[in-house]
Amino acid sequence: MLASNDFIVRDPKISGGQPVLKGTRVTLRTVLASLADGDSFDELLQAFPTLTPELLRAAVAFAAASALEDQPSPTMPKL
C-alpha cells in the first residue's frame, strides 16, 4: 500500500500550505475534484505534466484511507 506521506506534502511556500502531490504544485484537492468530475488518469496526466500515475494512485489511496477514518462508528445494540 502507498504511504501518503511519501507522495503528499504540505509546505507553506507551495500553494499556501495546501496538500500537494510531491514534486508538483498540483493540489490534492484539484486531483480529487477532477476525478470526481469524471476526468480520467490520462486526462489529468495530459493536463498536469508533472503528475505521474503513481502520484494519482497515491491521491486516490489517500482519499480512500481518509474516508475510512471518517466513517461513523457502528451503533451499539440496545440491551
N, CA, C and O atoms as a Maestro MAE file, in Angstrom:
{
 s_m_m2io_version
 :::
 2.0.0
}

f_m_ct {
 s_m_title
 :::
 protein
 m_atom[316] {
  # First column is atom index #
  i_m_mmod_type
  r_m_x_coord
  r_m_y_coord
  r_m_z_coord
  i_m_residue_number
  s_m_chain_name
  s_m_pdb_residue_name
  s_m_pdb_atom_name
  i_m_atomic_number
  :::
  1 25 0.847 -1.188 0.000 1 A "MET " " N  " 7
  2 3 0.000 0.000 0.000 1 A "MET " " CA " 6
  3 2 0.888 1.245 0.000 1 A "MET " " C  " 6
  4 15 1.964 1.256 0.598 1 A "MET " " O  " 8
  5 25 0.426 2.275 -0.670 2 A "LEU " " N  " 7
  6 3 1.175 3.521 -0.764 2 A "LEU " " CA " 6
  7 2 1.075 4.310 0.534 2 A "LEU " " C  " 6
  8 15 -0.006 4.435 1.109 2 A "LEU " " O  " 8
  9 25 2.184 4.834 0.987 3 A "ALA " " N  " 7
  10 3 2.172 5.716 2.161 3 A "ALA " " CA " 6
  11 2 1.970 7.139 1.682 3 A "ALA " " C  " 6
  12 15 2.765 7.658 0.898 3 A "ALA " " O  " 8
  13 25 0.894 7.774 2.160 4 A "SER " " N  " 7
  14 3 0.569 9.106 1.653 4 A "SER " " CA " 6
  15 2 1.667 10.121 1.929 4 A "SER " " C  " 6
  16 15 1.858 11.046 1.141 4 A "SER " " O  " 8
  17 25 2.396 9.968 3.039 5 A "ASN " " N  " 7
  18 3 3.421 10.965 3.343 5 A "ASN " " CA " 6
  19 2 4.605 10.889 2.388 5 A "ASN " " C  " 6
  20 15 5.429 11.803 2.351 5 A "ASN " " O  " 8
  21 25 4.699 9.813 1.616 6 A "ASP " " N  " 7
  22 3 5.740 9.712 0.594 6 A "ASP " " CA " 6
  23 2 5.351 10.473 -0.671 6 A "ASP " " C  " 6
  24 15 6.213 10.796 -1.489 6 A "ASP " " O  " 8
  25 25 4.064 10.760 -0.838 7 A "PHE " " N  " 7
  26 3 3.580 11.333 -2.080 7 A "PHE " " CA " 6
  27 2 2.795 12.627 -1.910 7 A "PHE " " C  " 6
  28 15 2.623 13.378 -2.870 7 A "PHE " " O  " 8
  29 25 2.323 12.891 -0.709 8 A "ILE " " N  " 7
  30 3 1.526 14.093 -0.461 8 A "ILE " " CA " 6
  31 2 2.224 14.906 0.622 8 A "ILE " " C  " 6
  32 15 2.514 14.406 1.708 8 A "ILE " " O  " 8
  33 25 2.484 16.166 0.302 9 A "VAL " " N  " 7
  34 3 3.240 17.020 1.223 9 A "VAL " " CA " 6
  35 2 2.526 18.352 1.433 9 A "VAL " " C  " 6
  36 15 1.715 18.785 0.615 9 A "VAL " " O  " 8
  37 25 2.853 18.976 2.544 10 A "ARG " " N  " 7
  38 3 2.391 20.347 2.839 10 A "ARG " " CA " 6
  39 2 3.624 21.196 3.056 10 A "ARG " " C  " 6
  40 15 4.523 20.835 3.816 10 A "ARG " " O  " 8
  41 25 3.654 22.318 2.385 11 A "ASP " " N  " 7
  42 3 4.758 23.257 2.536 11 A "ASP " " CA " 6
  43 2 4.152 24.648 2.451 11 A "ASP " " C  " 6
  44 15 3.519 24.983 1.450 11 A "ASP " " O  " 8
  45 25 4.336 25.464 3.484 12 A "PRO " " N  " 7
  46 3 3.737 26.799 3.454 12 A "PRO " " CA " 6
  47 2 4.180 27.637 2.254 12 A "PRO " " C  " 6
  48 15 3.519 28.613 1.898 12 A "PRO " " O  " 8
  49 25 5.289 27.261 1.635 13 A "LYS " " N  " 7
  50 3 5.794 28.007 0.476 13 A "LYS " " CA " 6
  51 2 5.181 27.538 -0.839 13 A "LYS " " C  " 6
  52 15 5.389 28.165 -1.878 13 A "LYS " " O  " 8
  53 25 4.429 26.444 -0.802 14 A "ILE " " N  " 7
  54 3 3.829 25.900 -2.027 14 A "ILE " " CA " 6
  55 2 2.312 25.865 -1.864 14 A "ILE " " C  " 6
  56 15 1.797 25.246 -0.932 14 A "ILE " " O  " 8
  57 25 1.612 26.520 -2.757 15 A "SER " " N  " 7
  58 3 0.143 26.527 -2.780 15 A "SER " " CA " 6
  59 2 -0.465 26.888 -1.429 15 A "SER " " C  " 6
  60 15 -1.488 26.332 -1.029 15 A "SER " " O  " 8
  61 25 0.168 27.816 -0.740 16 A "GLY " " N  " 7
  62 3 -0.365 28.296 0.529 16 A "GLY " " CA " 6
  63 2 -0.445 27.236 1.614 16 A "GLY " " C  " 6
  64 15 -1.218 27.374 2.562 16 A "GLY " " O  " 8
  65 25 0.347 26.182 1.484 17 A "GLY " " N  " 7
  66 3 0.349 25.136 2.503 17 A "GLY " " CA " 6
  67 2 -0.689 24.052 2.298 17 A "GLY " " C  " 6
  68 15 -0.808 23.140 3.116 17 A "GLY " " O  " 8
  69 25 -1.452 24.145 1.200 18 A "GLN " " N  " 7
  70 3 -2.416 23.086 0.901 18 A "GLN " " CA " 6
  71 2 -1.663 21.803 0.555 18 A "GLN " " C  " 6
  72 15 -0.540 21.872 0.055 18 A "GLN " " O  " 8
  73 25 -2.251 20.640 0.808 19 A "PRO " " N  " 7
  74 3 -1.577 19.398 0.433 19 A "PRO " " CA " 6
  75 2 -1.403 19.337 -1.087 19 A "PRO " " C  " 6
  76 15 -2.351 19.547 -1.844 19 A "PRO " " O  " 8
  77 25 -0.185 19.047 -1.510 20 A "VAL " " N  " 7
  78 3 0.118 18.907 -2.933 20 A "VAL " " CA " 6
  79 2 0.773 17.551 -3.161 20 A "VAL " " C  " 6
  80 15 1.293 16.928 -2.236 20 A "VAL " " O  " 8
  81 25 0.734 17.113 -4.407 21 A "LEU " " N  " 7
  82 3 1.425 15.888 -4.762 21 A "LEU " " CA " 6
  83 2 2.906 16.206 -4.881 21 A "LEU " " C  " 6
  84 15 3.298 17.162 -5.550 21 A "LEU " " O  " 8
  85 25 3.714 15.399 -4.227 22 A "LYS " " N  " 7
  86 3 5.149 15.643 -4.074 22 A "LYS " " CA " 6
  87 2 5.832 15.929 -5.415 22 A "LYS " " C  " 6
  88 15 5.626 15.225 -6.403 22 A "LYS " " O  " 8
  89 25 6.641 16.975 -5.414 23 A "GLY " " N  " 7
  90 3 7.386 17.358 -6.602 23 A "GLY " " CA " 6
  91 2 6.583 18.173 -7.592 23 A "GLY " " C  " 6
  92 15 7.055 18.470 -8.690 23 A "GLY " " O  " 8
  93 25 5.344 18.543 -7.200 24 A "THR " " N  " 7
  94 3 4.483 19.335 -8.080 24 A "THR " " CA " 6
  95 2 3.885 20.493 -7.286 24 A "THR " " C  " 6
  96 15 4.104 20.628 -6.083 24 A "THR " " O  " 8
  97 25 3.137 21.306 -7.984 25 A "ARG " " N  " 7
  98 3 2.337 22.348 -7.340 25 A "ARG " " CA " 6
  99 2 0.851 22.014 -7.501 25 A "ARG " " C  " 6
  100 15 -0.008 22.874 -7.307 25 A "ARG " " O  " 8
  101 25 0.565 20.790 -7.849 26 A "VAL " " N  " 7
  102 3 -0.815 20.343 -8.064 26 A "VAL " " CA " 6
  103 2 -1.388 19.907 -6.717 26 A "VAL " " C  " 6
  104 15 -0.848 19.023 -6.052 26 A "VAL " " O  " 8
  105 25 -2.497 20.550 -6.328 27 A "THR " " N  " 7
  106 3 -3.073 20.233 -5.026 27 A "THR " " CA " 6
  107 2 -3.829 18.909 -5.064 27 A "THR " " C  " 6
  108 15 -4.363 18.495 -6.094 27 A "THR " " O  " 8
  109 25 -3.852 18.275 -3.923 28 A "LEU " " N  " 7
  110 3 -4.620 17.045 -3.760 28 A "LEU " " CA " 6
  111 2 -6.084 17.312 -4.091 28 A "LEU " " C  " 6
  112 15 -6.746 16.500 -4.738 28 A "LEU " " O  " 8
  113 25 -6.572 18.443 -3.646 29 A "ARG " " N  " 7
  114 3 -7.969 18.806 -3.901 29 A "ARG " " CA " 6
  115 2 -8.258 18.895 -5.401 29 A "ARG " " C  " 6
  116 15 -9.302 18.429 -5.857 29 A "ARG " " O  " 8
  117 25 -7.354 19.482 -6.161 30 A "THR " " N  " 7
  118 3 -7.543 19.599 -7.605 30 A "THR " " CA " 6
  119 2 -7.659 18.225 -8.251 30 A "THR " " C  " 6
  120 15 -8.534 17.992 -9.084 30 A "THR " " O  " 8
  121 25 -6.770 17.322 -7.859 31 A "VAL " " N  " 7
  122 3 -6.782 15.977 -8.443 31 A "VAL " " CA " 6
  123 2 -8.075 15.254 -8.074 31 A "VAL " " C  " 6
  124 15 -8.738 14.692 -8.945 31 A "VAL " " O  " 8
  125 25 -8.437 15.263 -6.804 32 A "LEU " " N  " 7
  126 3 -9.632 14.537 -6.378 32 A "LEU " " CA " 6
  127 2 -10.898 15.135 -6.974 32 A "LEU " " C  " 6
  128 15 -11.807 14.396 -7.353 32 A "LEU " " O  " 8
  129 25 -10.975 16.460 -7.062 33 A "ALA " " N  " 7
  130 3 -12.143 17.104 -7.664 33 A "ALA " " CA " 6
  131 2 -12.231 16.764 -9.149 33 A "ALA " " C  " 6
  132 15 -13.324 16.535 -9.667 33 A "ALA " " O  " 8
  133 25 -11.099 16.729 -9.832 34 A "SER " " N  " 7
  134 3 -11.094 16.388 -11.256 34 A "SER " " CA " 6
  135 2 -11.552 14.955 -11.478 34 A "SER " " C  " 6
  136 15 -12.324 14.679 -12.396 34 A "SER " " O  " 8
  137 25 -11.074 14.043 -10.636 35 A "LEU " " N  " 7
  138 3 -11.507 12.649 -10.749 35 A "LEU " " CA " 6
  139 2 -13.000 12.527 -10.456 35 A "LEU " " C  " 6
  140 15 -13.708 11.779 -11.131 35 A "LEU " " O  " 8
  141 25 -13.477 13.260 -9.454 36 A "ALA " " N  " 7
  142 3 -14.898 13.234 -9.116 36 A "ALA " " CA " 6
  143 2 -15.754 13.781 -10.257 36 A "ALA " " C  " 6
  144 15 -16.894 13.356 -10.444 36 A "ALA " " O  " 8
  145 25 -15.201 14.721 -11.015 37 A "ASP " " N  " 7
  146 3 -15.915 15.288 -12.158 37 A "ASP " " CA " 6
  147 2 -15.876 14.378 -13.378 37 A "ASP " " C  " 6
  148 15 -16.496 14.675 -14.400 37 A "ASP " " O  " 8
  149 25 -15.142 13.261 -13.270 38 A "GLY " " N  " 7
  150 3 -15.121 12.303 -14.369 38 A "GLY " " CA " 6
  151 2 -13.868 12.314 -15.219 38 A "GLY " " C  " 6
  152 15 -13.782 11.571 -16.196 38 A "GLY " " O  " 8
  153 25 -12.896 13.138 -14.870 39 A "ASP " " N  " 7
  154 3 -11.642 13.130 -15.631 39 A "ASP " " CA " 6
  155 2 -10.921 11.803 -15.406 39 A "ASP " " C  " 6
  156 15 -10.960 11.241 -14.311 39 A "ASP " " O  " 8
  157 25 -10.277 11.322 -16.431 40 A "SER " " N  " 7
  158 3 -9.521 10.077 -16.330 40 A "SER " " CA " 6
  159 2 -8.085 10.376 -15.912 40 A "SER " " C  " 6
  160 15 -7.637 11.522 -15.950 40 A "SER " " O  " 8
  161 25 -7.380 9.333 -15.515 41 A "PHE " " N  " 7
  162 3 -5.958 9.494 -15.217 41 A "PHE " " CA " 6
  163 2 -5.246 10.072 -16.431 41 A "PHE " " C  " 6
  164 15 -4.431 10.985 -16.293 41 A "PHE " " O  " 8
  165 25 -5.543 9.552 -17.613 42 A "ASP " " N  " 7
  166 3 -4.879 10.041 -18.829 42 A "ASP " " CA " 6
  167 2 -5.119 11.536 -19.036 42 A "ASP " " C  " 6
  168 15 -4.202 12.269 -19.405 42 A "ASP " " O  " 8
  169 25 -6.347 11.985 -18.798 43 A "GLU " " N  " 7
  170 3 -6.649 13.410 -18.960 43 A "GLU " " CA " 6
  171 2 -5.865 14.250 -17.950 43 A "GLU " " C  " 6
  172 15 -5.354 15.319 -18.284 43 A "GLU " " O  " 8
  173 25 -5.777 13.760 -16.721 44 A "LEU " " N  " 7
  174 3 -5.022 14.502 -15.706 44 A "LEU " " CA " 6
  175 2 -3.536 14.528 -16.038 44 A "LEU " " C  " 6
  176 15 -2.877 15.550 -15.850 44 A "LEU " " O  " 8
  177 25 -3.009 13.422 -16.527 45 A "LEU " " N  " 7
  178 3 -1.589 13.379 -16.886 45 A "LEU " " CA " 6
  179 2 -1.281 14.335 -18.037 45 A "LEU " " C  " 6
  180 15 -0.194 14.912 -18.094 45 A "LEU " " O  " 8
  181 25 -2.228 14.501 -18.945 46 A "GLN " " N  " 7
  182 3 -2.032 15.460 -20.044 46 A "GLN " " CA " 6
  183 2 -2.153 16.895 -19.548 46 A "GLN " " C  " 6
  184 15 -1.393 17.767 -19.967 46 A "GLN " " O  " 8
  185 25 -3.106 17.138 -18.659 47 A "ALA " " N  " 7
  186 3 -3.345 18.498 -18.166 47 A "ALA " " CA " 6
  187 2 -2.242 18.964 -17.205 47 A "ALA " " C  " 6
  188 15 -1.929 20.153 -17.133 47 A "ALA " " O  " 8
  189 25 -1.666 18.016 -16.476 48 A "PHE " " N  " 7
  190 3 -0.643 18.337 -15.481 48 A "PHE " " CA " 6
  191 2 0.579 17.455 -15.729 48 A "PHE " " C  " 6
  192 15 0.697 16.382 -15.137 48 A "PHE " " O  " 8
  193 25 1.478 17.891 -16.589 49 A "PRO " " N  " 7
  194 3 2.631 17.062 -16.978 49 A "PRO " " CA " 6
  195 2 3.555 16.659 -15.831 49 A "PRO " " C  " 6
  196 15 4.340 15.724 -15.981 49 A "PRO " " O  " 8
  197 25 3.478 17.347 -14.686 50 A "THR " " N  " 7
  198 3 4.337 16.979 -13.565 50 A "THR " " CA " 6
  199 2 3.795 15.780 -12.791 50 A "THR " " C  " 6
  200 15 4.498 15.209 -11.958 50 A "THR " " O  " 8
  201 25 2.546 15.396 -13.064 51 A "LEU " " N  " 7
  202 3 1.963 14.248 -12.372 51 A "LEU " " CA " 6
  203 2 2.434 12.944 -12.998 51 A "LEU " " C  " 6
  204 15 2.845 12.901 -14.157 51 A "LEU " " O  " 8
  205 25 2.365 11.891 -12.208 52 A "THR " " N  " 7
  206 3 2.672 10.541 -12.676 52 A "THR " " CA " 6
  207 2 1.520 9.627 -12.261 52 A "THR " " C  " 6
  208 15 0.752 9.969 -11.362 52 A "THR " " O  " 8
  209 25 1.397 8.482 -12.901 53 A "PRO " " N  " 7
  210 3 0.357 7.539 -12.467 53 A "PRO " " CA " 6
  211 2 0.503 7.168 -10.985 53 A "PRO " " C  " 6
  212 15 -0.498 7.008 -10.287 53 A "PRO " " O  " 8
  213 25 1.714 7.035 -10.513 54 A "GLU " " N  " 7
  214 3 1.957 6.698 -9.116 54 A "GLU " " CA " 6
  215 2 1.413 7.785 -8.182 54 A "GLU " " C  " 6
  216 15 0.826 7.472 -7.146 54 A "GLU " " O  " 8
  217 25 1.603 9.053 -8.542 55 A "LEU " " N  " 7
  218 3 1.073 10.150 -7.730 55 A "LEU " " CA " 6
  219 2 -0.448 10.146 -7.725 55 A "LEU " " C  " 6
  220 15 -1.069 10.411 -6.696 55 A "LEU " " O  " 8
  221 25 -1.045 9.847 -8.866 56 A "LEU " " N  " 7
  222 3 -2.504 9.801 -8.929 56 A "LEU " " CA " 6
  223 2 -3.049 8.653 -8.078 56 A "LEU " " C  " 6
  224 15 -4.056 8.815 -7.388 56 A "LEU " " O  " 8
  225 25 -2.395 7.508 -8.125 57 A "ARG " " N  " 7
  226 3 -2.816 6.386 -7.280 57 A "ARG " " CA " 6
  227 2 -2.673 6.753 -5.802 57 A "ARG " " C  " 6
  228 15 -3.510 6.367 -4.985 57 A "ARG " " O  " 8
  229 25 -1.635 7.484 -5.459 58 A "ALA " " N  " 7
  230 3 -1.448 7.913 -4.070 58 A "ALA " " CA " 6
  231 2 -2.581 8.837 -3.633 58 A "ALA " " C  " 6
  232 15 -3.045 8.752 -2.496 58 A "ALA " " O  " 8
  233 25 -3.024 9.711 -4.520 59 A "ALA " " N  " 7
  234 3 -4.131 10.618 -4.193 59 A "ALA " " CA " 6
  235 2 -5.405 9.827 -3.924 59 A "ALA " " C  " 6
  236 15 -6.132 10.117 -2.975 59 A "ALA " " O  " 8
  237 25 -5.672 8.836 -4.755 60 A "VAL " " N  " 7
  238 3 -6.871 8.010 -4.574 60 A "VAL " " CA " 6
  239 2 -6.748 7.186 -3.287 60 A "VAL " " C  " 6
  240 15 -7.718 7.052 -2.541 60 A "VAL " " O  " 8
  241 25 -5.573 6.642 -3.030 61 A "ALA " " N  " 7
  242 3 -5.356 5.862 -1.805 61 A "ALA " " CA " 6
  243 2 -5.549 6.734 -0.570 61 A "ALA " " C  " 6
  244 15 -6.124 6.289 0.423 61 A "ALA " " O  " 8
  245 25 -5.070 7.971 -0.629 62 A "PHE " " N  " 7
  246 3 -5.246 8.899 0.478 62 A "PHE " " CA " 6
  247 2 -6.729 9.162 0.725 62 A "PHE " " C  " 6
  248 15 -7.185 9.152 1.869 62 A "PHE " " O  " 8
  249 25 -7.481 9.398 -0.355 63 A "ALA " " N  " 7
  250 3 -8.916 9.663 -0.219 63 A "ALA " " CA " 6
  251 2 -9.632 8.450 0.369 63 A "ALA " " C  " 6
  252 15 -10.517 8.599 1.211 63 A "ALA " " O  " 8
  253 25 -9.255 7.260 -0.069 64 A "ALA " " N  " 7
  254 3 -9.879 6.046 0.449 64 A "ALA " " CA " 6
  255 2 -9.583 5.880 1.940 64 A "ALA " " C  " 6
  256 15 -10.476 5.545 2.718 64 A "ALA " " O  " 8
  257 25 -8.342 6.110 2.332 65 A "ALA " " N  " 7
  258 3 -7.967 5.992 3.742 65 A "ALA " " CA " 6
  259 2 -8.678 7.050 4.575 65 A "ALA " " C  " 6
  260 15 -9.108 6.771 5.695 65 A "ALA " " O  " 8
  261 25 -8.806 8.250 4.045 66 A "SER " " N  " 7
  262 3 -9.490 9.328 4.758 66 A "SER " " CA " 6
  263 2 -10.968 9.006 4.941 66 A "SER " " C  " 6
  264 15 -11.541 9.271 5.998 66 A "SER " " O  " 8
  265 25 -11.579 8.439 3.916 67 A "ALA " " N  " 7
  266 3 -12.993 8.080 4.005 67 A "ALA " " CA " 6
  267 2 -13.204 7.007 5.059 67 A "ALA " " C  " 6
  268 15 -14.191 7.038 5.793 67 A "ALA " " O  " 8
  269 25 -12.291 6.072 5.134 68 A "LEU " " N  " 7
  270 3 -12.400 5.012 6.132 68 A "LEU " " CA " 6
  271 2 -12.313 5.583 7.545 68 A "LEU " " C  " 6
  272 15 -13.046 5.157 8.437 68 A "LEU " " O  " 8
  273 25 -11.424 6.540 7.744 69 A "GLU " " N  " 7
  274 3 -11.264 7.162 9.058 69 A "GLU " " CA " 6
  275 2 -12.485 7.967 9.467 69 A "GLU " " C  " 6
  276 15 -12.778 8.087 10.657 69 A "GLU " " O  " 8
  277 25 -13.206 8.524 8.489 70 A "ASP " " N  " 7
  278 3 -14.344 9.392 8.784 70 A "ASP " " CA " 6
  279 2 -15.671 8.646 8.886 70 A "ASP " " C  " 6
  280 15 -16.715 9.267 9.084 70 A "ASP " " O  " 8
  281 25 -15.638 7.331 8.754 71 A "GLN " " N  " 7
  282 3 -16.874 6.558 8.833 71 A "GLN " " CA " 6
  283 2 -17.430 6.630 10.242 71 A "GLN " " C  " 6
  284 15 -16.676 6.568 11.214 71 A "GLN " " O  " 8
  285 25 -18.739 6.759 10.359 72 A "PRO " " N  " 7
  286 3 -19.324 6.776 11.707 72 A "PRO " " CA " 6
  287 2 -19.128 5.409 12.381 72 A "PRO " " C  " 6
  288 15 -19.099 4.370 11.721 72 A "PRO " " O  " 8
  289 25 -19.000 5.442 13.676 73 A "SER " " N  " 7
  290 3 -18.879 4.203 14.435 73 A "SER " " CA " 6
  291 2 -20.188 3.452 14.367 73 A "SER " " C  " 6
  292 15 -21.254 4.068 14.387 73 A "SER " " O  " 8
  293 25 -20.132 2.121 14.286 74 A "PRO " " N  " 7
  294 3 -21.382 1.362 14.299 74 A "PRO " " CA " 6
  295 2 -22.111 1.583 15.625 74 A "PRO " " C  " 6
  296 15 -21.485 1.698 16.679 74 A "PRO " " O  " 8
  297 25 -23.410 1.637 15.558 75 A "THR " " N  " 7
  298 3 -24.162 1.845 16.788 75 A "THR " " CA " 6
  299 2 -24.160 0.561 17.609 75 A "THR " " C  " 6
  300 15 -24.156 -0.550 17.079 75 A "THR " " O  " 8
  301 25 -24.163 0.753 18.876 76 A "MET " " N  " 7
  302 3 -24.197 -0.384 19.791 76 A "MET " " CA " 6
  303 2 -25.639 -0.908 19.870 76 A "MET " " C  " 6
  304 15 -26.585 -0.122 19.923 76 A "MET " " O  " 8
  305 25 -25.795 -2.206 19.878 77 A "PRO " " N  " 7
  306 3 -27.162 -2.740 20.018 77 A "PRO " " CA " 6
  307 2 -27.716 -2.397 21.396 77 A "PRO " " C  " 6
  308 15 -26.980 -2.343 22.382 77 A "PRO " " O  " 8
  309 25 -28.999 -2.172 21.445 78 A "LYS " " N  " 7
  310 3 -29.646 -1.880 22.733 78 A "LYS " " CA " 6
  311 2 -29.803 -3.168 23.505 78 A "LYS " " C  " 6
  312 15 -30.182 -4.203 22.958 78 A "LYS " " O  " 8
  313 25 -29.503 -3.083 24.790 79 A "LEU " " N  " 7
  314 3 -29.618 -4.255 25.651 79 A "LEU " " CA " 6
  315 2 -30.950 -4.307 26.342 79 A "LEU " " C  " 6
  316 15 -31.212 -5.234 27.108 79 A "LEU " " O  " 8
  :::
 }
 m_bond[315] {
  # First column is bond index #
  i_m_from
  i_m_to
  i_m_order
  :::
  1 1 2 1
  2 2 3 1
  3 3 4 2
  4 3 5 1
  5 5 6 1
  6 6 7 1
  7 7 8 2
  8 7 9 1
  9 9 10 1
  10 10 11 1
  11 11 12 2
  12 11 13 1
  13 13 14 1
  14 14 15 1
  15 15 16 2
  16 15 17 1
  17 17 18 1
  18 18 19 1
  19 19 20 2
  20 19 21 1
  21 21 22 1
  22 22 23 1
  23 23 24 2
  24 23 25 1
  25 25 26 1
  26 26 27 1
  27 27 28 2
  28 27 29 1
  29 29 30 1
  30 30 31 1
  31 31 32 2
  32 31 33 1
  33 33 34 1
  34 34 35 1
  35 35 36 2
  36 35 37 1
  37 37 38 1
  38 38 39 1
  39 39 40 2
  40 39 41 1
  41 41 42 1
  42 42 43 1
  43 43 44 2
  44 43 45 1
  45 45 46 1
  46 46 47 1
  47 47 48 2
  48 47 49 1
  49 49 50 1
  50 50 51 1
  51 51 52 2
  52 51 53 1
  53 53 54 1
  54 54 55 1
  55 55 56 2
  56 55 57 1
  57 57 58 1
  58 58 59 1
  59 59 60 2
  60 59 61 1
  61 61 62 1
  62 62 63 1
  63 63 64 2
  64 63 65 1
  65 65 66 1
  66 66 67 1
  67 67 68 2
  68 67 69 1
  69 69 70 1
  70 70 71 1
  71 71 72 2
  72 71 73 1
  73 73 74 1
  74 74 75 1
  75 75 76 2
  76 75 77 1
  77 77 78 1
  78 78 79 1
  79 79 80 2
  80 79 81 1
  81 81 82 1
  82 82 83 1
  83 83 84 2
  84 83 85 1
  85 85 86 1
  86 86 87 1
  87 87 88 2
  88 87 89 1
  89 89 90 1
  90 90 91 1
  91 91 92 2
  92 91 93 1
  93 93 94 1
  94 94 95 1
  95 95 96 2
  96 95 97 1
  97 97 98 1
  98 98 99 1
  99 99 100 2
  100 99 101 1
  101 101 102 1
  102 102 103 1
  103 103 104 2
  104 103 105 1
  105 105 106 1
  106 106 107 1
  107 107 108 2
  108 107 109 1
  109 109 110 1
  110 110 111 1
  111 111 112 2
  112 111 113 1
  113 113 114 1
  114 114 115 1
  115 115 116 2
  116 115 117 1
  117 117 118 1
  118 118 119 1
  119 119 120 2
  120 119 121 1
  121 121 122 1
  122 122 123 1
  123 123 124 2
  124 123 125 1
  125 125 126 1
  126 126 127 1
  127 127 128 2
  128 127 129 1
  129 129 130 1
  130 130 131 1
  131 131 132 2
  132 131 133 1
  133 133 134 1
  134 134 135 1
  135 135 136 2
  136 135 137 1
  137 137 138 1
  138 138 139 1
  139 139 140 2
  140 139 141 1
  141 141 142 1
  142 142 143 1
  143 143 144 2
  144 143 145 1
  145 145 146 1
  146 146 147 1
  147 147 148 2
  148 147 149 1
  149 149 150 1
  150 150 151 1
  151 151 152 2
  152 151 153 1
  153 153 154 1
  154 154 155 1
  155 155 156 2
  156 155 157 1
  157 157 158 1
  158 158 159 1
  159 159 160 2
  160 159 161 1
  161 161 162 1
  162 162 163 1
  163 163 164 2
  164 163 165 1
  165 165 166 1
  166 166 167 1
  167 167 168 2
  168 167 169 1
  169 169 170 1
  170 170 171 1
  171 171 172 2
  172 171 173 1
  173 173 174 1
  174 174 175 1
  175 175 176 2
  176 175 177 1
  177 177 178 1
  178 178 179 1
  179 179 180 2
  180 179 181 1
  181 181 182 1
  182 182 183 1
  183 183 184 2
  184 183 185 1
  185 185 186 1
  186 186 187 1
  187 187 188 2
  188 187 189 1
  189 189 190 1
  190 190 191 1
  191 191 192 2
  192 191 193 1
  193 193 194 1
  194 194 195 1
  195 195 196 2
  196 195 197 1
  197 197 198 1
  198 198 199 1
  199 199 200 2
  200 199 201 1
  201 201 202 1
  202 202 203 1
  203 203 204 2
  204 203 205 1
  205 205 206 1
  206 206 207 1
  207 207 208 2
  208 207 209 1
  209 209 210 1
  210 210 211 1
  211 211 212 2
  212 211 213 1
  213 213 214 1
  214 214 215 1
  215 215 216 2
  216 215 217 1
  217 217 218 1
  218 218 219 1
  219 219 220 2
  220 219 221 1
  221 221 222 1
  222 222 223 1
  223 223 224 2
  224 223 225 1
  225 225 226 1
  226 226 227 1
  227 227 228 2
  228 227 229 1
  229 229 230 1
  230 230 231 1
  231 231 232 2
  232 231 233 1
  233 233 234 1
  234 234 235 1
  235 235 236 2
  236 235 237 1
  237 237 238 1
  238 238 239 1
  239 239 240 2
  240 239 241 1
  241 241 242 1
  242 242 243 1
  243 243 244 2
  244 243 245 1
  245 245 246 1
  246 246 247 1
  247 247 248 2
  248 247 249 1
  249 249 250 1
  250 250 251 1
  251 251 252 2
  252 251 253 1
  253 253 254 1
  254 254 255 1
  255 255 256 2
  256 255 257 1
  257 257 258 1
  258 258 259 1
  259 259 260 2
  260 259 261 1
  261 261 262 1
  262 262 263 1
  263 263 264 2
  264 263 265 1
  265 265 266 1
  266 266 267 1
  267 267 268 2
  268 267 269 1
  269 269 270 1
  270 270 271 1
  271 271 272 2
  272 271 273 1
  273 273 274 1
  274 274 275 1
  275 275 276 2
  276 275 277 1
  277 277 278 1
  278 278 279 1
  279 279 280 2
  280 279 281 1
  281 281 282 1
  282 282 283 1
  283 283 284 2
  284 283 285 1
  285 285 286 1
  286 286 287 1
  287 287 288 2
  288 287 289 1
  289 289 290 1
  290 290 291 1
  291 291 292 2
  292 291 293 1
  293 293 294 1
  294 294 295 1
  295 295 296 2
  296 295 297 1
  297 297 298 1
  298 298 299 1
  299 299 300 2
  300 299 301 1
  301 301 302 1
  302 302 303 1
  303 303 304 2
  304 303 305 1
  305 305 306 1
  306 306 307 1
  307 307 308 2
  308 307 309 1
  309 309 310 1
  310 310 311 1
  311 311 312 2
  312 311 313 1
  313 313 314 1
  314 314 315 1
  315 315 316 2
  :::
 }
}
